[in-house]
């Protein structure tokens, strides 16, 4: 049995067996290497500690009726890497493992006692660095991915059958469709490749969304204690967590609405909040403190509930800003890029490409069923340009997200 352990500046391989060790040291007396598990090629020069071997000592013996485990030096620490000298795993190059690497047999032996590094040696001819800061290093995650992708004995069998099928299928009508079987296996293997990142980060995501939900619920229960500006700032934090593509925010961003050439007067407006994504594209957002009467009328006009003035006015304002921005075009892109050059990464450019608007306002909890249906009609009418989100929408989205995370 082979086990790995870290001792001082070494990675030690410990070999243990129920048999006596005479056969092993007879090999070492003849200056032969022995390939443990057909993978680790070790000799007397690799002995560690009390078992340091001296061929000249005729009275020295390693074996007894109950032999002790034998320790070999597998790798030595050099700077930030454990170095496995050529000859132990492969002959053509040295192998370096990051000092924090966890060693075990699965790193070196594939199914069927196949030496992983012997296979790699067949296709490359350079030193290998795994993990750490070397510029040529393969990350530990990627390396373990390579190991997981090594073909199993079953996969080799399917591949052989598929190749054989391809050769003889024209001559025998009863030939099984081994190619299809192999393709099905490979497709299934591909879907299992790598770690499940959703599951890996689910606990962190769950805490994040639960915290956001609790914060929003607390804010809605004590909204009177917030000023309009403070409310916007707090809700904006939540929106940015829900829409992580936005990484820059500019408040009171100027926009050129029109220009009177005769009077040389510019009509300048200010957008409450301008959002910028990682590609430089801009969108707009209007955040209003919630009220019980900001969305739909209680009475009906021609059998329909219609938007209240606060909602319709906010929609009109966003539509105008989008119109002005699109008309401003390249001049606007240059103006905004220059204005915020000290706040954006070097070489980054702001782009005006069909901006989208967001409106966060109102509560639906006090709306009747008919009002909610008509409100949904209003939201869908503007969906391509403006996303109208009530605070109850936000709550429901957070609750739904939390439930989905818990299922994973």
Residue pairs with C-beta under 8 A, 6 or more apart in sequence:
1 15
1 16
1 17
2 13
2 14
2 15
2 36
2 37
2 40
2 105
3 13
3 14
3 16
4 11
4 12
4 13
4 14
4 74
4 103
4 104
5 11
5 12
5 14
6 12
7 48
9 76
9 77
10 48
10 73
10 74
10 75
10 76
10 77
11 73
11 74
11 75
11 76
11 82
11 84
11 97
11 103
12 48
12 71
12 72
12 73
12 74
13 36
13 40
13 42
13 71
13 72
13 73
13 74
14 69
14 70
14 71
14 72
15 36
15 69
15 70
15 71
15 72
16 69
16 70
17 67
19 67
20 63
20 64
20 65
20 67
21 62
21 63
21 67
21 70
22 62
22 63
24 34
24 62
24 63
24 70
25 44
25 53
25 62
25 63
27 33
27 34
28 34
28 43
28 44
28 53
28 55
29 55
31 43
31 44
31 55
32 43
33 41
33 42
33 43
33 87
34 41
34 42
34 43
35 41
36 42
37 105
37 109
37 113
38 113
38 115
39 89
39 108
39 109
39 113
39 115
39 118
40 72
40 74
40 88
40 89
40 108
41 87
41 88
41 89
42 72
42 74
42 88
44 53
44 55
45 53
46 72
46 73
46 74
46 88
47 53
47 70
47 71
47 72
47 73
48 71
48 72
48 73
49 71
51 62
51 70
51 71
53 60
53 62
54 60
62 70
74 84
74 88
74 103
75 82
75 83
75 84
75 85
75 97
76 82
76 83
76 85
77 83
77 99
78 96
80 98
80 99
80 132
80 133
81 96
81 97
81 98
81 99
81 129
81 132
81 134
82 96
82 97
82 98
82 99
82 101
83 94
83 95
83 96
84 94
84 95
84 96
84 97
85 94
86 92
86 93
86 94
89 95
89 108
89 115
89 117
89 118
90 117
90 118
90 120
90 121
91 121
92 121
92 125
93 121
93 124
93 125
93 126
93 127
93 128
94 127
94 128
95 117
95 127
95 128
95 130
96 127
96 128
96 129
96 130
96 132
96 134
97 103
97 130
97 131
98 130
98 131
98 132
98 137
98 140
99 132
100 131
101 130
101 131
101 140
106 147
107 116
107 144
107 147
108 115
108 116
108 117
109 115
109 116
110 116
110 119
110 147
110 150
111 150
111 152
111 153
112 152
112 153
114 150
116 147
116 150
117 128
119 150
120 128
128 138
129 136
129 137
129 138
130 137
130 138
130 140
130 143
131 137
131 138
131 139
131 140
131 143
138 146
141 195
145 193
145 194
148 193
149 193
151 159
154 185
155 185
155 186
155 189
158 178
158 181
158 182
158 185
159 182
161 176
161 178
161 181
161 182
162 178
162 179
162 181
162 182
162 183
164 178
165 175
165 176
165 177
165 178
165 179
166 179
168 175
169 175
198 408
199 408
202 405
202 408
205 405
206 402
206 405
206 406
208 241
209 398
209 401
209 402
209 405
210 402
212 238
212 241
212 242
212 398
213 395
213 398
213 399
213 402
215 234
215 238
216 238
216 391
216 394
216 395
216 398
217 395
219 226
219 231
219 234
219 235
220 290
220 391
220 395
223 231
223 289
223 290
226 234
226 289
228 289
231 287
231 289
232 272
232 273
232 287
235 287
235 360
236 249
236 273
236 285
236 287
238 394
239 285
239 287
239 358
239 360
240 246
240 249
242 394
242 397
242 398
243 275
245 277
245 278
246 275
246 276
246 277
246 283
247 276
247 277
247 278
248 275
248 276
248 340
248 343
248 344
249 273
249 274
249 275
249 276
250 273
250 274
250 276
250 340
250 343
251 272
251 273
251 274
252 270
252 271
252 272
253 270
253 271
253 273
253 274
253 336
254 268
254 269
254 270
254 271
254 339
255 268
255 269
255 270
255 271
255 321
255 324
255 325
255 328
255 332
256 266
256 267
256 268
256 324
256 328
256 331
256 332
256 335
257 267
257 268
257 269
257 320
257 324
258 266
258 267
259 265
259 266
259 267
260 266
260 267
269 321
269 324
271 284
271 321
272 284
272 285
272 286
272 287
273 284
273 285
273 286
273 287
274 282
274 283
274 284
275 282
275 283
275 284
275 285
275 358
276 282
276 344
276 350
277 283
279 351
280 348
280 349
280 350
280 351
281 351
281 353
281 355
282 325
282 336
282 350
282 351
282 352
282 355
283 355
283 356
283 357
283 358
284 318
284 321
284 322
284 325
284 355
284 356
284 357
284 358
285 357
285 358
285 359
285 360
286 314
286 317
286 318
286 357
286 358
286 359
286 360
286 361
287 360
287 361
288 294
288 310
288 314
288 359
288 360
288 361
288 362
289 361
290 361
290 362
290 363
290 390
290 391
291 310
291 362
291 363
292 363
292 366
293 308
294 308
294 310
294 311
294 361
294 362
294 363
295 307
295 308
295 311
295 361
295 362
295 363
295 364
295 367
295 371
295 375
295 390
296 305
296 306
296 307
296 308
296 311
296 367
296 371
296 374
296 375
296 378
297 305
297 306
297 307
297 308
298 305
298 371
299 305
304 374
305 370
305 371
305 374
305 375
306 312
306 374
307 315
307 378
310 361
310 362
311 359
311 361
311 362
311 378
311 388
314 359
314 361
315 359
315 382
315 386
315 388
318 357
318 359
318 386
319 357
319 385
319 386
321 355
321 357
322 355
322 356
322 357
322 385
325 332
325 352
325 355
326 352
326 354
326 355
328 335
328 352
329 352
332 352
333 349
333 350
333 351
333 352
336 350
336 352
337 344
337 348
337 349
337 350
340 350
344 350
356 385
356 386
356 387
357 385
357 386
357 387
358 386
358 387
358 389
359 386
359 387
359 388
359 389
360 389
360 390
360 391
360 394
361 388
361 390
361 391
362 390
362 391
363 390
363 391
363 392
364 372
364 375
364 390
364 392
364 393
365 392
367 375
375 390
378 388
379 387
379 388
382 388
